[in-house]
Amino acid sequence: MSEKTSAMSRVEEYYQDYGVRAKELAAQGRTVIGYICSFVPLELITAADCIPFRVRGNVREPITKGDALLETIVCPFIRSCFDLSVKGKYNHLSGMVIPHGCDSMVRSYSVWSYSLNLPYFHFVNIPSVVKDASFEFFRAELEAFRKSLEEFTGKKITDDDLGRAIRLHNENRKKVKALYEFRKPDPPMIAGTELTKLLTVGASLPIEESTRLFDEVLEELQQRKTSPLKKGPRILIDGPCVDNIEMMKIVEGLGGNVVVDTICNGTRDHWPMVPEGGDPIDALSRRYLGGVNCPKTYRSNKANTFEGDCAVRFFDIGRFSKDFKADGAILYTYKFCDPFGFEVPARKAYYESIDVPLLYLEDLYSAGTIGQLKTRIQAFLEMIG
């Protein structure tokens, strides 16, 4: 078996049995802390000698137990994550961290904490406006998070511990950026389904193991002689967390190529870096509040115009569309997703301003809608192809 096959087969194993490695480590005595959303400062969890583990949903698993405890008007992605949790999928967790990422997270936090018998729960309050006072508030929130982890683990989290964790996570993000470079050729040298599986799996591993796995895949991609794809329309995927491969699989199955994204478990998670060498808490506040570009946070613009507002809020879309030569974009959101739902008109206007054709899809986070998605995506690809 070649090293390439070995690495990718391990990715497939970890993707299909999500959390299998974390369960092994938990059985060995490691503390695994689950989290939802890009706003959770992972470096603090790592610095506490715990393993951050991104809780994911499953579009092919019907939501049953979760709907008996959580309102059905809650975002279906959050409901799926919660449903799997109460069914015991994530029993290896010792705790959960949920931030103020959206109303569905905030309003369901108490249900999570009451329903799951976990020894540690923490809520991270995230300001909704990015300005000086917000950073001051967020620094205090990070210090409170630090203290709660110290009390739970019995371990003092020093600035040196945080500095080391920052370096580890930054190194991991650099590997992801290197992986994205293989999407720039036409056709890309890595499929969207492959990269989605890899990044999903990476969020379930200790940061050192995640980085080693990325390194192995990078080495094997460098040896790849031909692309697994054919030339086709180059697509940017925009939206919240897309932790299942179905969307990428549909696009690529219809002849398109997913070349870049602005989703939570893609560039939103991995592009912003933490400044190194200074006050680590201040650096984390700048990265997570100022660097994570999400509809949840508002950035004002000096021009005080709609166009200026869009340019400030959606600059990453324009940059990635240009750098990865996107022919079109799919804005993929979930029903009841308030942050993205409110932004749809402005996002549409921005795509029109940069001349990138857009398909807007609102989905239920369910495999039952795949047929409908295929029909609309096929028509879109034919239009721009």
N, C-alpha and C positions, 0 to 999 in steps of 0.2 A: 504494500500500500504506500503510495507516495505521500510526502508530507502535506501536500496541498489537499489530497483526499482526506487525510487524517484530521487536518484543521477544520475543514468544512463539514466533515461528518460529525465532528464534535459540536460544531455550531448547530447542526440539524438536531442532534440529540438534545442539546440544551434548550433549543427552541420548542421542540415537540413536548418535552417534559420540563416545562419551565419551572425553575427553582430547584432542580435536582441537585445541583452543586451546592447551593445554599443550604439545602437540607442536610447534605453530608457534613458540611462545616458546622452546622448547628448541633448535630449529633456528636461532634468532636468537642463541643463546648464553646464554640464561637458565638457571639451575640449578633444576631441579624435584625436590623431595624428596617421595616418597610416604609416606603414613602410614596406619595402621589404628587405629580406636578414638578415642573422645572424650577420652581421657586424654593424648593427645599435645599438649604446649604449642605451639600453632601460632605464637604470637607470637615465640618464639625463632627459628623457621625464617624468618619474615618479617623479623625484625631482622637476620638474617644475609644479607639481600638474596637469599633463595631463595624459591621459590614452593611453599607447602604444597599437596599434591595428595592428596585422599582416594582411596585404592584401593578400588574397588567390585567386586562380583561380577556375575554375570549368570545369572538363573534359567533362561534359555533356552539356555545354553551347557553341554552335557554336560561333566562333569569327566572328563578322560581323562589327560593328561600328569601332572596334579597327583597323581592317585591312585597313580602309579608311584613317587612320591617321599614321599608323606605318608600316614600311616595313615588308613584310612577311618572310624575312630572319632573323628576330629577334627571339630569343628563344620563343617557343610557350607558355611556362609558363608565361613569362613576358607579352606576347601579351594577354593571357587570363586575367591576373590581370588587365591590362590596359583596355581591352574591357569591363569588368564588371564595372570598374570605370567610363568610359565615358557613360555607360548605366544607371548610377545612383545608382548602387548597394551600393556604399559607400558614399552616399551623407551626411551621418552623420559625416564625417571627417571634421576637421577644418584645417588639413594640411597633408603633406606627407614628409617623409624623405627617400631619396634614396641614398645608398652608392655606392662607386666604387667597386662593387662586381664582375662585369663582363662587357664586352663590351656592351651587350644588355641593361644593366642598365645605363651605362654612356651615350651611344649614344641616348637613348630614354628619358633621363631626361628632356631635353628641350621640348619634345613633351608632356610629362606628365604635366609640369608646364604651357604650353600654352593652353592645352586642358581642364584642370580641373580648375574650378573657385574656387580655395581654397585660403584663406587668408595667408597661411603659406606654404612655400616650402623650403627645405634645402637639400643640397648635401654634403655628408660626404666623403672626399677623403681618401681612404685607401691605404697605401703603398703596393707595390707588393713584397717587399723583407723584411724579418724579420731580422733586425740588429739594432745596437744602434741608428744610425742616423734616422732610420725609427720610432722608438719610440719617439724621439724628435719631429719629424714632426707631428706624430699622436697626441701627446699631444697638439700641437698648433691647430690642427683640432678640437679636443674635446673642447678646450677653445672657439673656434669660434662658435661651435654648442651651447655651453652653453650660450654665449652672444646672439645668435640669438633667443634662446628660451626665454631668459629674456626680450628681446625687444618685442617679440610677446605677451607674457603673462603679462608683466608689473610686474613680480615677480622676486626678486633677488634669485638666486639659490646658497645657501651657501654650504660650505663643509659639514656642519651638515645635510643639506637636502640630499646631495649626499650620505653621510654615511648611513643615514636611508634607502634610496632607494636601496643601495647596499645590505644591510641586508635583505630587503624584497625580492629582486630577488634571492639572494643566498638561502634563505629559500625555495623559490619556486623550485629552482633547486634540492635541497635536497629531496623534495617530489617526484620529477620525478625519481631520482635515486632509491628511495624506490619502486616506481611503477615498475621499470625495474627488481627488484629482483623477482617479481612474474612471470617473463618470464624464470627464470632459471630452475624450475622443468620440468620434462618430463612426461606428456605434460605440457606446461605452464599453469599457473592459470589465465592468462589474454590473450585474443586473440589479435592478431596484429591489427585487425579492431577496437577493443574496444580502445586500447591504442592510435591508430592514431586519432580517433575521439576525444578522451580526450585531447591530446596534441594540436590538431588543435583548439579546443574550448578554451583551456587555454590561447592561444595567442590572443584571442578576448576579454578577460575580464580584468578588473583592477587587478593588481597583487595580492591584498589581496583576492579578490573573487576567483581568479584562485587557489591560495593556499588552500583556504577553500574547494573548490570543489575537489582538489586532496586529501585532508585529508579525506573527506567523502568517496571517492572511495577506498582509502587505508583501511579504517576501514571495509568497506564491503567486500573487497577482503580477508581480514583476516578471515572473517566468511564464505567464500566460501569453501564448502566441496569437490566439485569435479571440475575438469577442464571443460570448455566449448569445449575443443578440444580433439582429440585422438592423440596418439603417431604417429609421422611421421618425415620425414626429417626436421632437424632444420636449418632454413635459416636466413642468415644475408642479409639485404637490404642495398646496398651501392649506394650513388649518391647524387643529389642535393635535393631541397625541394620536398617532396612527400606529399602534403597536401590533397589528396583524398584517399579514402580507397580502390580503385579498385585493386591496385597491391596486397595489403594484402589479399583482398577478393579472388582474383584468386588463390594465393598460398594456402590459407587455404581451399578453396573449392576443391582443387585437392589433399588434404591430407597432405600438408606441414604445418609447423608451423613457423611463423615469430617470432624469439626469440630476435633479436637485430638489430641495424641499425647503419649506419654512415651517416645519412641524416641530412639536415639542420634543419628541425623542429623536430628532434629527439635528438640524443646524441650531435650533433654539436652545437645545441642551448643550451642544458641543462647541459652538463658535465663540461665545464670549469667554475670555480668559480672566483669571484673577491676577491683579498686579502682585508681583513678588517683591519681597524685601522690606516692606513697610509694616505698618500696623495691620495684622491679619484680619481683625474684625472690621476695620474700615475698608480693607481691600475686598472682603466678602460682601459688605453692604454695597459697594460700588458695582461689583460684578452682578449680583443677583437682582438688585433693584434697578440699577442704571443700565446694565448690559443685556439682561434678558428681555427681548422685545416681544411683549405679549399684549393682547387687547385689554387685559386686566389693568394695565398701568397707562396713564395718560401723560404724554410729553407735550408741553406747550411749545409753540413756535413764535419767534419774534415777529414774523410777518403778520400774524394774526389773521390769516386767510385760510379758506378751505384747502386750497392747493398747497399752501405751506404746511398746513397740518398734516395732510396726506404724505407729503415728502418726508416729514419727520417721523411719522408713525410707520411708514412702509418702505423705508429706504432699503431694507434688506431684500425685499422682493425685487426691486429694480436692479440692485447689485448682482444678485444671484442669477436673475434672468439674463443679464448681459454676460457675466463670467462663464456661464454654462450653456449659453446660446440656446435658450429655451424658445421653442416655436409656439408654445401655448401653456396655459396653466389650468389646473383643476383646484378650485377652492372647495375643500371637502370638510363639512362641518357636521355636527351631530344635533339632532332635534333637542331643544331645550338648552342648547349651549349659548347662554346669554352673552358672554364676552364677544364671541365671534359673530353671533347673530346680529348684534347691534352694529357691528362694523361692516357688514356685507355691502351696503350701498357705497360707503367710502372706499372699500377695497375694489369694488367694481370700477369706480371712477378712476382710481389710481392705475389699474391695469389698462384702462382705455387711454390714459394719458401717456403711458409708455409703449403703447401699441402692441400689447401682448394679449392675444385672444384668450378668453376666460370661459370655463364651464363651471357653474356653481351647482354643487350637489349638497343636499341636506339629507343625512342618512340616519338610520336607527341603530347603528352598531350591531348589526345582525346579518348572518349569512343569508337570511331569507330575502334580502333586497338585492342580492348579487345580480339576478336577471335584469332588474330595472336599471341598475348601474351600468351593466354591459351595453344595453341599448343606447343609453345617452352618451356614454363614452365613445362608442363606435361611431356615432353620428358626428361627434366633436372631432375625432381623429380624421375622419373623412373630410370634414370641412377645412381643416388646417393642413392636411397632408398634401 
